[in-house]
Amino acid sequence: MASQSMEFTRRQVSRIKATAQAALATEGEYIALAILAPEMIAQCDAFTVADDAVLAAEEVAKREGVESAVALKALSSVYDQMREVTAGKLGISYEAASQFRTPDDLLNVAEDLENTLGRADPQWAAPVLASYSPVLEAAEKEYTESAGALKNLQDTVIKREQAEGQLRPVLVRFRRAVRATFGSRARQYREILDRRGRAGAPEDPADDGNAPSSGNSGPTP
């Protein structure tokens, strides 16, 4: 499943779950599928929950990333103004914001500049800090939230991978039962093959393409 697109995997999981639910609704006509169906449905549901969590985390990470970029851009502008102040009033030079390779670099030096202003004569430094510090605090806040959102996204992706890994052996067992029930050419079986299986490399080694076909009878997803 790792070699196919996530969108294809979502459709595949939906079809597998529908086939399992249909088998349960036949009142014992397809006993092998009915026995395997509850676990198959549970694993499909677990994957869907994990996948939904990734999609939600992606939206949050995207939003937080935009907000962080806006705040850091605002900080860069104000920082470049303040570095001219420290150079002119204190003789202390700081690199331009464009020279920093990462947001962390910018934030670290911006904090140092704030500390420098904090030690200066408050008569002129106080109003400077009043306009500078809130911008720095906003940038730090948004950047921290963005980093947290990215970490959460990474965690949800790992959990989805784990759910997909747990789904895999159950899927293979159920798919083989579908093939044994309806045949390797049946729609019910072909619909739940992996993408690479569709491309001509059978997912199930036992499927040599010679199994009898039962057509399109049986549970319909």
N, C-alpha and C positions, 0 to 999 in steps of 0.2 A: 504493500500500500504506500510505502514511502516514495516509490518512484512515480506515482501518479499525482495529479494536481489535487489540492485540498477540495476544490469545488467538485471534482469528480468523486472523491471519497465521500463527500456529503451526500451526493445523489445515490451512490452505491449503498451507503448505510441506510438511507431512507427506503430504498427498494428491498434491502434485506429484511428490515423491520416489517415492512408491509407484507412480504412473503411469509414471515413467521406468524404475524397476526392472522393472516388468511388461513394458514395451516391450523391454527388453534380454533378457528371458527368452523372447521369442517366436521366437528364432532367425531374425531377419531378416524376419519377416512385415511389420513396421511399420518399414521401413528409415529413414525420415526421423526418426522418434522415437528409434530406436536410435542414430542418429548424434549427435543432440543430447543424448541421455540422460546420458552421462558428465559433461559440463560442468554439466548441470542438477543432477545428484546432488551434485557437488562444491560447488556454490554453496549448495544446501540444507544440506549438512553444515556449511559455513562459517557460515551464519546460525545454525544450531542451536547450534554451539559458542559463538558470540558471545552468543546469547540465554541459554544456560545460565550463562555468566559473569555476566550481569546479574542473573539470579535468585539466584545465590550471593552476589553483592555486595550485593544488597538485604537478604538475611538478615543478613549481617555488619553492615551499616550500621544495621539495626534494633536488633540486639543491642548494638552499641557505643553507639547513641544512648540506649538505656535505661540502660546502665551510666554514661554520662556525666551523664545527668539526676540519677541517684541521688547520684553523687559531688558534683555541684554543689549539690544541695539540702543535703547534709551540710555542705559548706563554708559555705553561706549561714548555716546555724544557728550554726556555731562562730565564723564571722567576726563575726556580730552580738554574740556574747558578748565577743569580744576587743576590739571597738571600744568597749565599755563600760569595759574595763580600761584602754585607752590614754587614754580621756577622763578616767577617775578618777585614774590614777596619773601621767599625763604632761601632762594638759590638752590632748591632741591629739584632735580630733574627726574621725570618718570617717562618710560617708553610710551609711545602712542598706542592707542587701543588696537590699531590695525596690526601691530607687531605680535600680539599674543596669539598663540596657536590654538588654545583651548579656552572655553569659558572659565574653567578653574583658574587658569593663569590670569585672566582678566580680573576675576573676583578677588583673588589673593592680593594682587597689586592694588586694586581699588580699595581694599580694606586697609592696606598699609598707607595709602594716600589719606584715607579718612583719619587714621591715627596721627599722621603728621599734622593735619589740620587741627586735630584736637589738642595738640600741644602748642599751637600757635596763639598769638594774641587774640583773645576772644572778641575784642572790639571789632576786628574785621573778619575773623575766622568764623564767628558764631553764625552770621547770616549766610555765609558760604556753606557751612555744614547743614544749615536748615534746609537748603535746596538740594544738597548732594546726598545726605544720608538716607532720606526716604527712597530715592531712586536706587541706591545701592541695596537697601533692605528689600525692595520689591524684586530686584533682579535675583538676589540670593534666594528669596522665597520661591519664585517661579522656577528657578533652575533646580532647586531641591525637589519641588513637586514633579517636575518633568523627569528627573532622574528616578524618583520613586515610581512613577508611572511606567517607565521603561523596565524597571526591575520587576514590577508586577506583571508586565506583559511577558517577560522572559519566563517567569514562574508559571504562568498559565500555559505557555507554549510547551513547557516541560511536562506539565500535567496532562495536556492533550496527547502528547507523544506517548506517555505512559498508558493512557486510556486506549489509544490506538494499538499499542503493543498487547494489551490484555484482550482487546477485541479480536486480534488476528487469529489465534488458534481456534476460538469459538466460531469465527466466521468460516474458516476452512472446513471444520467438521460439519457445520450446517450446510455449506455449499456442496459438499460431497453427498450429503443426504438428499439435497435437492436434485443433484445429478442422478443419484441412484433411483430416485422416485420418478423423475420425469424424462431422464435421458440427457445426453450431453448437448443435443441440438435444441432442446426446449427453451422457449423464451424465459421461463422462470430461472433457468440456470445461466443462460447467457447474460441476462441483465445484471447478475451479481458478480460477474467475473471482474478481476482487476483490469486496469487499462492495459497493462503489459500482456495479459492473457488475450485480450481482444486483438492485440497487435500480432498474434501468431505464436506466442510462447505460452503454452497452457500453464495456468497457475497450479493446477492439480496434476501431479505426475501421472496419476492413474487414468487421466482423461486422454485417451489416444484418438478421440474423435470417432470411435467405432461403436460406442455404446448405443443401445437402441433409443430411439426418440419416441416420446409420448405426445408430441405435438404441443399444443397450448392448453391442454386440459389441466385441471387442478386449481389450486389457490391462485387467484389473480391479485397481484399487489394493487 
